[in-house]
């Protein structure tokens, strides 16, 4: 097998393409020949030792992929060689094959390509858990999405519209805001200008009822200043690089709440709700109502270049490694 391997915490440029022995599935495991893997910001942080999950060295980054089942271990039901699937693993996706527990394998809808499948579940599940289960977004409410041109942001825009919200998408650049608008945002704003002023103008001074925040830092600080009474800020990441601090008098005065969202952990701690969430987003995908936007594709050996696209904030939606060549 071929894999991009991290042997030191020197960042993406420390990755090397290596030939390794083929993998074999054990009991309860499935081996998948990968056709595509998504590139995500946590992959970069892991290669720097800065992510909350710190895999032991050496490892291959990549936690969402899609491909074809090639082998199954003992005790596995529901999958067979030849099945098209999506996989979710903590590491291992920057490779041409992966072995994962059967619980982390999901059938790939016939309507979706391998590239779409590789970039779908993490963003879709995070947005759904954040907006439906945690923020309890209601029809007619105003949703502000930070990082709206990213993979999670675009999923939140689409889901927010499907839930009947008025959606404001914050994204840098006219080209990025055009994609956000095409995904259904009612308004797009420039985060380099005053987010507070733009949101208050759009909402007639009442502010956003729900804020979806994968950015943190200045975006969170601005959210606190334009959140509505009894609003909800859902924290899903810190792509901006700074973890914001919140004076507790502000949620007291404005009556708003802040809740963190980890979709994977949500599913592990609430298996029934996690199952419902997965079934819901997969149904939307099958109906063509929820799809990732893919702006960049790279071969496996160009994984470092793919990660640099994220570092340089050039991605719109998802960046994927195409492993079919």
N, C-alpha and C positions, 0 to 999 in steps of 0.2 A: 504494500500500500504506500501511497504518497501522502505526506502531511507537512504542514507548516508548523515547526516546533519552536517553542519558547524555552530556552535553557538558562536564561538569565533575565533579570528584571530591568532590562535596558530599553523597554518600549518596543514599538513595532519593528524598528530597524534591527532588533536582535533576533527576529524570526528567520529561520532557515528551512528550506525545502529538503526533506529527508525521505529516504526509502526505509520502510519499517516492515517487520513481519506482518502478514495478514492477521486480522482479528478473528476470533472464534466466539460465538455466543455461548454463554453458560445457561444454567437453568433460569427460566423466567426472562431471558433476554432475546433481543432481536438484532440481527446484523442487517444493516442497510447499506447498499451501494449508493453513495450520495451523487445527486445530479446538480444540486445547488445548495449553497449555504449563505445565510445573511451575515453581513458585517455590522456590528453594533458597537456603540461607544463603550459599553462595559468591557468589550474585548480589548480595547486599547488600555483601559485602566488596569485590567488583569496583567497585561504584559509589563506594567510599571509597578505592580504590587500595590496599587492604590484603590482597588475595589474591595467591597466588604467581604466578598468571597475570594479567598486567596488559595488557588490550587497549588499543590506541591509541584515543584519543578522536576522534570520537564513536563510540559503540557502543550496541547494544541488548542488555541482559542476556538470560539464558535459555539453558540448555544441554540441556534435554530437552523434546521436544514430540511431538505426534502430529497427523496430518492426512491429506490426500489428494494423491497425486502429480498435478501438473497439466502439467508438461513434463519432458522428459529431454534431456540434452545428448548430443552424439555420443559413441559408444563405450560407452554405458550398456546393459547387458544385465540382465535379471531383473526390471525394473520397467517399468510402463506407466501412462499417465494413467488415473486412477480407482482405483489401488491404495491401500488403507488402510495407512499406515506409521507407524512411530516414527522420530524423528530424534534424533541426538546431535551437538551443535555446541558450540564453546567459547562463542560468543555468538550473539545474533540471535533468540532464541525469543520475546521479548516483542513479537511482530509477527504480522500475519495471513498472512505468507508467509515462506519461508526457502529459500535455495539451499545445498545441502550436497554434499560428495563422496558418490558412491554407496556408499562403504564405511561411511558413517555413517547409512545408511538400513536399517531392519529391518522386515520385514512385521509388521503388527499382527495378532495372533491374532483370529480371528472372534469369540471369546468375550469379548474385552475392548472396553470403550468407549474413545473418544478420551481422555477424562480419565484413565482407568486407564493407558492406554498412555503418556500424557505423564509420569506419575509412577512408571513401573515400572522401566525398565532401570538407571538409575544406582544406585538403592538395592539392587535385586536382584543386580546384578553385583558391587557392592562387597561385599555380605554373603557371596555365594558365593565370591568370590576370597579374602576374608579367612578364612572358616571352613574351606573345603575345601582350597584351594591353599596358603595361608600358615600357618594355625594347625593344619591337619590334625586337626580335631576328630573324635574317635572316639565311637562309640556308648557310652553309659553315663557319659561324662564330664560334668562340670558346666560350663555356659556362663553367664557373667555378661554381660549386655548393658546398658551404660550408654545413657542417652537412648533407652530402649526404646520410648517412645511417639512417637518421630520416624519419618520415612520409612525411613531406613536401619535404625534400631533394630527396627522392626516386621518388616522383611524378615529381619533376623538372628534374631529370635525364631522366625519361621515356619521358616526354614531349619534352625536349630538343632534344632527338634523333629523335622523330617523326617530329620535325620541321626542321630536317636536319643539326643540329649543331654538332660540335665536342665537346664532353662533357668530362670535367675533374671533377671527384668527390673526395672531400676531406673527409676522414673518418678515425677514429682511429681503429686500430686492423685489422689483416688480415681477420678475419671472416666477419667483417663488410664491408671491401673493396671488398670481394668476392661477397657479395650480390649486392653492388653498380655496380660491373662489370656485374653481371648477368642481371641487369636491363637495361644495355645498355651503361654504361660509356665506352668511348674509353680509358681513362686513369684514374687511381686512385692514389691519393697522400696521404701522411701522414701529417696531420696538426701539428704534434709535431716537424716536421722538417721545414725548411724554405719554406713556401708556395710560396713566391716570386721567389726563385731560381728554384723550381720545375716547376712552371707555365712558367717562362721565358725559361727554357730549353725545355719544351714540345712545346712551340709556336715559337721557334727560335728567342726569344728576343722581339717579338711583344706584348705579353701579351694577356689577356682574353678580348674579346669584351663585354661580359656580365657576371656579377657576381650575383649569387643568394645567398643572405646572411640572413639566419635565426639565425645566431650565434652572430654577433656583436663582440665587444671587439677586441682581437688580430686578429681575422679573418678579420674584416673590415680594420684594420690597414695594414695588409698584402695585402689586395685587392687593396688598393690605390697604393701600390708599384708595382703591376703587372697588372694594368688595361691598356688596349690598348688605343691609341689615339681615341678620340670620343667614348670611352667605356661607358657602363651604369652599375652602381651598384644598384641593387634593394634590399632594406632593408625590410625584412619581420619579423624580430624578434631579440631578444637579449638573446637567450638561454645560451650564454656564461656568462651572468651575468653582463657584463660591457657595458655601452653605450659609444660608441667611440666618439671622438671629431675629427673634420675635419678642418685643416687650409685651408681657402678658396683659398690660392694661388695655392694649388695643383690641384684642378679641372681647374683653370685658365690656368696653365702651360700645363697640359696634355689634356685639352679639354674634360674631362669626366663629366658625370652627375650622380647624386645620387637621386633616387626617392623612396619614401616609398610606400608600398603596404598593403592595408587592403581590402581583397577581399569582405568581407561582406559589408563594407561601399561603396566600388566601385559599388556593385550591388544596394544598396539603392539609391545612388545618380545618377546612370545611369541604370535605370530599363531595358531598351532595351538591352544594352550591357551585363548587368548581366544575362538576360534571354539567350542571345546567348552563353555566357560563360558556363552556366549550361547545356544547350542542347549539347554543344560541348563535354564536359567531359563525360556526360552520354552516348553519342554515342560511344565514345572511350571505355567506360566500357563495353557496350553491345557487342562491337566487340572484347573484350578480350585484348585490347591494353593498357589499363591503369587500374591497380589493386593495392590496398595497400598490402604491405607485413606485415603480423602479426607475431610478434615474441613471444609475451606473452599473456596469457589468464588467467583471475582470476574471481572467483565468486564475487558478489556484496559485500559480507561481508569482502572480502580481498582487498577492494579498496585502503586502505592505503599501502599495499604491492605493488599493481600495480603502485601507484604514486612513490614509492621508487625506482622502476626499472628505471623510468625516471630520478630521482635525481641522481642515481648511474651511469647514462649514459650506461645502459646495454641493452636498447631497440634497436632493428633493425627494422625500420619501425614503426608499430603501436603497442600499448598495448591496449587491450580491456577488458571490463567487460562482461562476458558471463552471461546473465540473464535468459537463458532458463531452467536452473536447478531449 
